[in-house]
Amino acid sequence: QVQLVESGGGLVQAGGSPRPFCAASGRTFSSYGMGWFRQAPGKEREFVAAISWSRATYLADSVKGRFTISRDNAKNMVYLQMNMLKHEDTAVYYCAASEKEWYQVPTTDDKFDYWGQGTQVTVSS
């Protein structure tokens, strides 16, 4: 069982660079694949980024060149560095952990087993 707690969101100006992070419980964090998803008002949850246990990274096309994902296994943390924020990045951002093998890029909810409660990121003018 893994518990995930996100933080680091908030109100950010367009063009800003927040870094939401996710703290995970559990002694086998290094073996999990980790991901970030987001859900904007009135929209379905969508994939943002993922990092495998071997630190391979995957990014949605909408955030490539602006966001990066990283992990610190010593601290049981995963980070989402967000740069050049746009208004369309406004959403609740969810951290997720996966025990599954990823044979494809893990862009769907079913590739992940545990979810955090989310952190709101609101981009202002």
N, C-alpha and C positions, 0 to 999 in steps of 0.2 A: 504494500500500500504506500502510495506517495501523496503527500499533501503539498499543494502549491499555493503560494501567496504572492500576488503581484503588487507592485507599488511603482511610484515614479511617474505616474501620469499627471494630469492636471490641465490647466489652461495655459496654452502656449501660443505665441504669436506666429503667424505665417512666416515660414523661413527659419523657424527655430529648430533646436536640436535637443529634444529631451531624450532621456535614456531610461525607459521603463525597465524594471528588472523583476525577476521571479525567484523567490527563495523556495527551495524544495527540501522536504524532509526525506529521511531514508538513507541507509548506508550504501545503497547501490546506485546512487545518482549517476555515477560515471557510465553505467551500462544503459541508461535510458536515452532514447532519442527525444529531443525537446523541440517544441514549436511555439509559434505565436500565430494566433488568429485574431480577427477583429470583426465586430458587428456594428454597423452604423444604423441609426434609427430607420426603421421600416425596411431594412435589408437583411438578407441572410448572412450568417457568419461566413467569413471567407479566410482563406489561407493567406498568411503574410510571409512567414519565414520558418525555417526549420534547420536544426543542426543535429547531426547524428552523433552516436557515441564516439565515432572516429573523427569527429569535427568536420565532416563534409557539410557544406551549407547549401541551402536552397532558398531562393527568394521569389516572391510573386513578381510578375512583370511590372506591376504597378508601382513597386517600390525599389526595383533594381536601380543601382546607382545612387540611391538615397538612404536606404536602411541597411544595416548589417546586424547579424546575430552572432553572439559569442557565448561561451560558457566558461565557468571557472569551477572545475570539479572539486577543488580543495574547499571551496566555500559553498558548494551545492547551489550555485547561482547560474542563471541564464539572463542575458541582457539583450535588449533590442535598441541599438543605437539608431535614432531617427534623425535625419538631416533634411533640410530644405522642405519643411513641412508645408503641406497644402491643406486647404479647407476640406478637401475630400478625404483626408486622413482622419478626420474626426470620427471617433468610434470608441466602443469599449474594447480594450485589448485583453485577450485571454492567453494565458500560458497553458501549455499542455505537455504531458509526458507520455512517451510511448515505450511499451515493452516489446513491440513487434519488430520483426525484420522488415526493413523497407526495401522492397524490390523495385519500387517506383518512387518518384518524388512524392512525399507524403502530404498531399494538398487537401485531403478530406478528413472530416471528423473521425471517421472510423479507423483511421491509422493511429489514433491516440487513445490512451486508456484513462488518463487522469486529467482533470481540468481545475484551474483556479477560478476564483470568483470574478476576476476581471478588474481592470483599472481603466478609468475614463481618460481619454485624451481628447481635448477640445481645442481646435485651432481657431484662433481669432484673427481678425484683420489688424 
